[in-house]
Amino acid sequence: MNSKIACLAILVAFFLAEFDPLASAAAVTCNPLQLSPCAAAVTTSGNPSVTCCNKLKEQKPCLCQYMSNPNLQKFINSPGAKKVADFCDAPFPTC
């Protein structure tokens, strides 16, 4: 159950974070589990934590990669993911 929530949070975060092609991907380890602090906010009505928002913004160079993963798409396209992105002021990337 915890791994499902972590994957959901990661997918939502990827979908919502803005993508900056000039950002250095070398400084970021692309691992969707980095977005696990967002899982609770994606699956409940609660607001995301500061940690969640920071991780979402940190992972933005990886979001297009995550969005192209069929296993993560259902989480990214969820209403909870959109809510987290809006709250964190991290718009969806254009890939």
DSSP file (Angstrom, degrees, kcal/mol; ACC not computed):
  #  RESIDUE AA STRUCTURE BP1 BP2  ACC     N-H-->O    O-->H-N    N-H-->O    O-->H-N    TCO  KAPPA ALPHA  PHI   PSI    X-CA   Y-CA   Z-CA
    1    1 A M     >        0   0    0      0, 0.0     4,-2.0     0, 0.0     5,-0.2   0.000 360.0 360.0 360.0 -43.7    0.0    0.0    0.0
    2    2 A N  H  >  +     0   0    0      1,-0.2     4,-2.4     2,-0.2     5,-0.2   0.866 360.0  52.7 -64.0 -36.2    2.8    2.5    0.9
    3    3 A S  H  > S+     0   0    0      2,-0.2     4,-2.3     1,-0.2    -1,-0.2   0.860 107.9  51.7 -68.6 -33.9    4.5    1.8   -2.5
    4    4 A K  H  > S+     0   0    0      2,-0.2     4,-2.3     1,-0.2    -2,-0.2   0.912 111.2  47.2 -66.4 -42.1    1.3    2.5   -4.3
    5    5 A I  H  X S+     0   0    0     -4,-2.0     4,-2.6     2,-0.2    -2,-0.2   0.902 111.6  50.9 -65.9 -41.3    0.9    5.8   -2.5
    6    6 A A  H  X S+     0   0    0     -4,-2.4     4,-2.2     2,-0.2    -2,-0.2   0.915 111.3  47.6 -63.3 -43.0    4.5    6.7   -3.2
    7    7 A C  H  X S+     0   0    0     -4,-2.3     4,-2.4     2,-0.2    -1,-0.2   0.901 111.7  51.0 -64.6 -40.1    4.1    6.0   -6.9
    8    8 A L  H  X S+     0   0    0     -4,-2.3     4,-2.3     1,-0.2    -2,-0.2   0.923 110.8  48.0 -62.9 -44.5    0.9    8.0   -7.0
    9    9 A A  H  X S+     0   0    0     -4,-2.6     4,-2.4     1,-0.2    -1,-0.2   0.895 111.7  50.3 -64.3 -40.1    2.6   11.0   -5.3
   10   10 A I  H  X S+     0   0    0     -4,-2.2     4,-2.4     2,-0.2    -1,-0.2   0.921 111.0  48.3 -65.2 -44.4    5.5   10.8   -7.6
   11   11 A L  H  X S+     0   0    0     -4,-2.4     4,-2.2     2,-0.2    -2,-0.2   0.905 112.1  48.8 -64.6 -41.8    3.4   10.7  -10.7
   12   12 A V  H  X S+     0   0    0     -4,-2.3     4,-1.8     1,-0.2    -1,-0.2   0.927 111.1  50.4 -64.0 -44.3    1.3   13.6   -9.6
   13   13 A A  H  X S+     0   0    0     -4,-2.4     4,-2.0     1,-0.2    -2,-0.2   0.905 110.5  49.4 -61.4 -42.0    4.3   15.6   -8.8
   14   14 A F  H  < S+     0   0    0     -4,-2.4    -1,-0.2     1,-0.2    -2,-0.2   0.907 110.7  50.1 -63.3 -42.0    5.8   15.0  -12.2
   15   15 A F  H  < S+     0   0    0     -4,-2.2    -1,-0.2     1,-0.2    -2,-0.2   0.837 116.8  40.3 -66.9 -32.7    2.7   15.9  -14.0
   16   16 A L  H  < S+     0   0    0     -4,-1.8    -1,-0.2    76,-0.2    -2,-0.2   0.729  91.9  94.8 -92.4 -25.1    2.3   19.2  -12.1
   17   17 A A  S  < S-     0   0    0     -4,-2.0     2,-0.2    -5,-0.2    73,-0.1  -0.384  79.4-112.4 -71.6 145.6    5.8   20.5  -11.9
   18   18 A E        -     0   0    0     74,-0.1     2,-0.5    71,-0.1    45,-0.1  -0.489  27.5-130.6 -74.7 149.2    7.0   22.9  -14.5
   19   19 A F        -     0   0    0     73,-0.3    75,-0.2    -2,-0.2     3,-0.1  -0.893  19.5-172.1-106.6 126.4    9.6   21.6  -16.9
   20   20 A D    >   -     0   0    0     -2,-0.5     3,-2.0     1,-0.1    -2,-0.0  -0.925   8.3-164.6-117.0 103.3   12.7   23.8  -17.5
   21   21 A P  T 3  S+     0   0    0      0, 0.0     4,-0.2     0, 0.0    -1,-0.1   0.694  89.5  59.3 -64.4 -15.8   14.8   22.3  -20.4
   22   22 A L  T 3  S+     0   0    0      2,-0.1     2,-0.1    -3,-0.1    -3,-0.0   0.583  81.7 107.2 -86.5  -9.8   17.7   24.5  -19.3
   23   23 A A  S <  S-     0   0    0     -3,-2.0     2,-0.9     1,-0.1     3,-0.1  -0.384  82.2-108.4 -68.4 146.9   17.8   22.9  -15.8
   24   24 A S    >   -     0   0    0      1,-0.2     3,-0.9    -2,-0.1     4,-0.2  -0.668  29.0-172.6 -82.0 109.1   20.7   20.6  -15.2
   25   25 A A  G >  S+     0   0    0     -2,-0.9     3,-1.2     1,-0.2    -1,-0.2   0.713  80.0  73.1 -71.1 -20.2   19.4   17.1  -15.0
   26   26 A A  G 3  S+     0   0    0      1,-0.3    -1,-0.2    -3,-0.1    -2,-0.1   0.797  93.0  54.1 -64.9 -27.3   22.8   15.9  -13.9
   27   27 A A  G <  S+     0   0    0     -3,-0.9     2,-0.4     2,-0.0    -1,-0.3   0.584 102.8  69.1 -82.3 -10.4   22.2   17.5  -10.5
   28   28 A V  S <  S-     0   0    0     -3,-1.2     2,-0.8    -4,-0.2    31,-0.0  -0.913  73.1-141.9-114.5 133.4   19.0   15.5  -10.0
   29   29 A T        -     0   0    0     -2,-0.4     2,-1.1     2,-0.1     5,-0.1  -0.847  24.2-136.6 -89.5 113.2   18.6   11.8   -9.5
   30   30 A C        +     0   0    0     -2,-0.8     3,-0.0    -5,-0.1    29,-0.0  -0.596  50.0 138.4 -76.7 101.7   15.5   10.9  -11.5
   31   31 A N    >   -     0   0    0     -2,-1.1     3,-2.7     1,-0.1     4,-0.3  -0.907  47.2-148.6-146.1 112.3   13.7    8.5   -9.2
   32   32 A P  G >  S+     0   0    0      0, 0.0     3,-1.7     0, 0.0   -19,-0.1   0.732  94.9  72.1 -57.8 -21.4    9.9    8.8   -8.8
   33   33 A L  G >  S+     0   0    0      1,-0.3     3,-1.8     2,-0.2    -3,-0.0   0.696  78.9  76.8 -67.4 -16.4   10.1    7.7   -5.2
   34   34 A Q  G <  S+     0   0    0     -3,-2.7    -1,-0.3     1,-0.3    21,-0.1   0.735  89.5  58.5 -62.5 -20.5   11.6   11.1   -4.5
   35   35 A L  G X   +     0   0    0     -3,-1.7     3,-2.4    -4,-0.3     4,-0.3   0.318  69.7 109.8 -91.9   8.4    8.1   12.3   -4.7
   36   36 A S  G X   +     0   0    0     -3,-1.8     3,-1.6     1,-0.3     4,-0.4   0.774  64.6  70.0 -57.8 -27.4    6.8   10.1   -1.9
   37   37 A P  G 3  S+     0   0    0      0, 0.0    12,-0.4     0, 0.0    15,-0.3   0.683  97.5  55.0 -63.1 -12.3    6.3   13.0    0.4
   38   38 A C  G <> S+     0   0    0     -3,-2.4     4,-1.9    14,-0.2     5,-0.2   0.548  80.6  93.3 -93.1  -9.1    3.4   14.0   -1.9
   39   39 A A  H <> S+     0   0    0     -3,-1.6     4,-1.9    -4,-0.3     5,-0.2   0.888  84.2  48.2 -55.9 -47.1    1.6   10.7   -1.7
   40   40 A A  H  > S+     0   0    0     -4,-0.4     4,-1.3     1,-0.2     6,-0.3   0.899 112.0  49.5 -63.7 -40.3   -0.8   11.7    1.2
   41   41 A A  H  4 S+     0   0    0     -4,-0.3    -1,-0.2     1,-0.2    -2,-0.2   0.824 111.0  50.6 -68.8 -30.8   -1.7   15.0   -0.5
   42   42 A V  H  < S+     0   0    0     -4,-1.9    -1,-0.2     1,-0.2    -2,-0.2   0.865 117.5  38.1 -72.7 -36.4   -2.5   13.3   -3.8
   43   43 A T  H  < S+     0   0    0     -4,-1.9     2,-0.2    -5,-0.2    -2,-0.2   0.541 119.6  41.6 -96.4  -8.1   -4.7   10.6   -2.2
   44   44 A T  S  < S-     0   0    0     -4,-1.3     0, 0.0     2,-0.2     0, 0.0  -0.686  87.5-104.2-127.9-178.0   -6.5   12.8    0.4
   45   45 A S  S    S+     0   0    0     -2,-0.2    -4,-0.1     2,-0.0    -3,-0.0   0.443  83.2 111.5 -88.1   0.0   -8.0   16.2    0.7
   46   46 A G  S    S-     0   0    0     -6,-0.3    -2,-0.2     1,-0.1     0, 0.0  -0.276  73.2-105.7 -73.1 160.3   -5.1   17.5    2.7
   47   47 A N        -     0   0    0      1,-0.1    -1,-0.1    40,-0.0    -5,-0.1  -0.544  39.1-101.9 -82.0 150.4   -2.6   20.1    1.4
   48   48 A P        -     0   0    0      0, 0.0   -10,-0.1     0, 0.0    -1,-0.1  -0.350  37.7-114.0 -69.7 154.0    0.9   19.0    0.4
   49   49 A S     >  -     0   0    0    -12,-0.4     4,-2.2     1,-0.1     5,-0.2  -0.314  24.9-107.3 -80.1 167.6    3.8   19.7    2.8
   50   50 A V  H  > S+     0   0    0      1,-0.2     4,-2.5     2,-0.2     5,-0.2   0.887 123.2  55.4 -60.3 -39.7    6.7   22.0    2.1
   51   51 A T  H  > S+     0   0    0      2,-0.2     4,-2.5     1,-0.2     5,-0.2   0.915 106.0  50.9 -60.4 -44.2    8.8   18.9    1.6
   52   52 A C  H  > S+     0   0    0    -15,-0.3     4,-2.6     2,-0.2    -2,-0.2   0.953 111.4  46.7 -58.2 -51.7    6.4   17.7   -1.1
   53   53 A C  H  X S+     0   0    0     -4,-2.2     4,-2.2     1,-0.2    -2,-0.2   0.895 112.5  50.3 -60.5 -41.3    6.5   21.0   -2.9
   54   54 A N  H  X S+     0   0    0     -4,-2.5     4,-2.3     1,-0.2    -1,-0.2   0.918 112.2  46.7 -63.6 -43.4   10.3   21.2   -2.7
   55   55 A K  H  X S+     0   0    0     -4,-2.5     4,-2.2     2,-0.2    -2,-0.2   0.888 110.0  54.1 -66.1 -39.4   10.7   17.7   -4.1
   56   56 A L  H  < S+     0   0    0     -4,-2.6     4,-0.2    -5,-0.2    -2,-0.2   0.930 112.4  43.1 -60.1 -46.1    8.2   18.3   -6.8
   57   57 A K  H >< S+     0   0    0     -4,-2.2     3,-1.0     1,-0.2    -1,-0.2   0.866 112.5  54.0 -68.5 -36.4   10.2   21.4   -8.0
   58   58 A E  H 3< S+     0   0    0     -4,-2.3    -1,-0.2     1,-0.2    -2,-0.2   0.863 109.0  48.6 -64.5 -36.7   13.5   19.5   -7.6
   59   59 A Q  T >X S+     0   0    0     -4,-2.2     3,-2.3     1,-0.2     4,-0.6   0.385  77.2 109.0 -86.5   3.5   12.3   16.7   -9.8
   60   60 A K  G X4 S+     0   0    0     -3,-1.0     3,-0.9     1,-0.3     4,-0.4   0.798  71.0  60.3 -57.3 -32.1   11.0   18.9  -12.6
   61   61 A P  G 34 S+     0   0    0      0, 0.0    -1,-0.3     0, 0.0     4,-0.2   0.710 109.5  45.9 -65.6 -14.7   13.8   18.0  -15.1
   62   62 A C  G <> S+     0   0    0     -3,-2.3     4,-2.1     1,-0.1     3,-0.3   0.514  84.8  94.4-101.2  -8.1   12.6   14.4  -14.8
   63   63 A L  H <X S+     0   0    0     -3,-0.9     4,-2.9    -4,-0.6     5,-0.2   0.859  81.7  51.7 -62.0 -40.8    8.9   14.9  -15.2
   64   64 A C  H  > S+     0   0    0     -4,-0.4     4,-1.3     1,-0.2    -1,-0.3   0.892 109.9  52.0 -63.2 -36.7    8.6   14.3  -18.9
   65   65 A Q  H  4 S+     0   0    0     -3,-0.3     3,-0.3     1,-0.2     4,-0.3   0.931 112.7  44.9 -62.1 -45.3   10.4   11.0  -18.4
   66   66 A Y  H >< S+     0   0    0     -4,-2.1     3,-1.4     1,-0.2     6,-0.3   0.889 109.4  55.5 -66.0 -39.6    7.9   10.1  -15.7
   67   67 A M  H 3< S+     0   0    0     -4,-2.9    -1,-0.2     1,-0.3    -2,-0.2   0.763 102.9  56.2 -67.3 -24.5    5.0   11.2  -17.7
   68   68 A S  T 3< S+     0   0    0     -4,-1.3    -1,-0.3    -3,-0.3    -2,-0.2   0.525  85.2  98.1 -84.0  -5.1    6.0    8.9  -20.6
   69   69 A N    X>  -     0   0    0     -3,-1.4     3,-1.7    -4,-0.3     4,-1.4  -0.753  66.7-151.6 -86.2 114.8    5.9    5.9  -18.3
   70   70 A P  H 3> S+     0   0    0      0, 0.0     4,-0.5     0, 0.0    -1,-0.2   0.784  94.4  59.5 -57.5 -28.0    2.6    4.1  -18.7
   71   71 A N  H 34 S+     0   0    0      1,-0.2     4,-0.1     2,-0.1    -5,-0.0   0.729 112.0  38.7 -72.9 -21.1    2.8    2.8  -15.1
   72   72 A L  H X> S+     0   0    0     -3,-1.7     4,-2.0    -6,-0.3     3,-1.0   0.633  92.6  85.5-102.2 -17.9    2.9    6.4  -13.8
   73   73 A Q  H 3X S+     0   0    0     -4,-1.4     4,-2.4     1,-0.3    -2,-0.1   0.844  83.7  58.0 -57.6 -39.0    0.4    8.1  -16.1
   74   74 A K  H 3< S+     0   0    0     -4,-0.5    -1,-0.3     1,-0.2    -2,-0.1   0.831 110.5  44.6 -63.8 -30.0   -2.7    7.2  -14.1
   75   75 A F  H X4 S+     0   0    0     -3,-1.0     3,-1.4     2,-0.2     6,-0.4   0.897 112.2  50.5 -78.1 -42.0   -1.3    8.9  -11.1
   76   76 A I  H 3< S+     0   0    0     -4,-2.0    -2,-0.2     1,-0.3    -3,-0.2   0.861 109.9  51.0 -64.3 -36.2   -0.1   12.0  -12.9
   77   77 A N  T 3< S+     0   0    0     -4,-2.4    -1,-0.3    -5,-0.2    -2,-0.2   0.343  88.2 113.6 -85.1   7.5   -3.5   12.4  -14.6
   78   78 A S  S <> S-     0   0    0     -3,-1.4     4,-1.6   -70,-0.1     3,-0.3  -0.432  76.4-121.9 -80.0 153.6   -5.4   12.2  -11.3
   79   79 A P  H  > S+     0   0    0      0, 0.0     4,-2.1     0, 0.0     5,-0.1   0.844 113.0  59.0 -60.6 -32.9   -7.3   15.2   -9.8
   80   80 A G  H  > S+     0   0    0      1,-0.2     4,-2.1     2,-0.2     5,-0.1   0.879 103.1  51.4 -64.3 -37.7   -5.1   14.9   -6.6
   81   81 A A  H  > S+     0   0    0     -6,-0.4     4,-2.4    -3,-0.3    -1,-0.2   0.902 109.4  49.9 -65.7 -41.2   -1.9   15.4   -8.7
   82   82 A K  H  X S+     0   0    0     -4,-1.6     4,-2.4     1,-0.2    -2,-0.2   0.890 109.4  52.3 -63.7 -39.1   -3.4   18.6  -10.3
   83   83 A K  H  X S+     0   0    0     -4,-2.1     4,-2.5     2,-0.2    -2,-0.2   0.919 110.1  47.9 -62.8 -44.2   -4.3   19.8   -6.8
   84   84 A V  H  X S+     0   0    0     -4,-2.1     4,-2.6     2,-0.2    -2,-0.2   0.922 111.2  50.5 -63.5 -45.1   -0.8   19.3   -5.5
   85   85 A A  H  <>S+     0   0    0     -4,-2.4     5,-2.7     1,-0.2     4,-0.5   0.916 112.3  46.9 -60.7 -44.0    0.7   21.1   -8.6
   86   86 A D  H ><5S+     0   0    0     -4,-2.4     3,-1.1     3,-0.2    -1,-0.2   0.937 113.2  48.3 -63.2 -46.2   -1.6   24.1   -8.1
   87   87 A F  H 3<5S+     0   0    0     -4,-2.5    -2,-0.2     1,-0.3    -1,-0.2   0.893 114.7  45.3 -61.7 -40.4   -0.9   24.3   -4.4
   88   88 A C  T 3<5S-     0   0    0     -4,-2.6    -1,-0.3    -5,-0.2    -2,-0.2   0.453 108.7-123.4 -83.4  -0.5    2.9   24.1   -4.9
   89   89 A D  T < 5 +     0   0    0     -3,-1.1    -3,-0.2    -4,-0.5    -4,-0.1   0.937  69.4 134.5  53.8  49.0    2.8   26.6   -7.8
   90   90 A A      < -     0   0    0     -5,-2.7    -1,-0.2    -6,-0.1    -2,-0.1  -0.792  43.9-154.2-128.4  85.0    4.4   24.0  -10.0
   91   91 A P        -     0   0    0      0, 0.0    -9,-0.0     0, 0.0    -5,-0.0  -0.094  29.7 -85.6 -63.0 160.3    2.6   23.9  -13.4
   92   92 A F        -     0   0    0    -74,-0.1   -73,-0.3     1,-0.1   -76,-0.2  -0.302  48.4-114.6 -61.5 144.9    2.4   20.8  -15.6
   93   93 A P        -     0   0    0      0, 0.0     2,-0.6     0, 0.0    -1,-0.1  -0.431  13.6-131.2 -77.6 157.3    5.4   20.5  -18.0
   94   94 A T              0   0    0    -75,-0.2   -30,-0.1     1,-0.1   -76,-0.0  -0.956 360.0 360.0-105.9 114.1    5.0   20.7  -21.8
   95   95 A C              0   0    0     -2,-0.6    -1,-0.1   -32,-0.1   -31,-0.0   0.407 360.0 360.0-106.5 360.0    6.8   17.7  -23.1
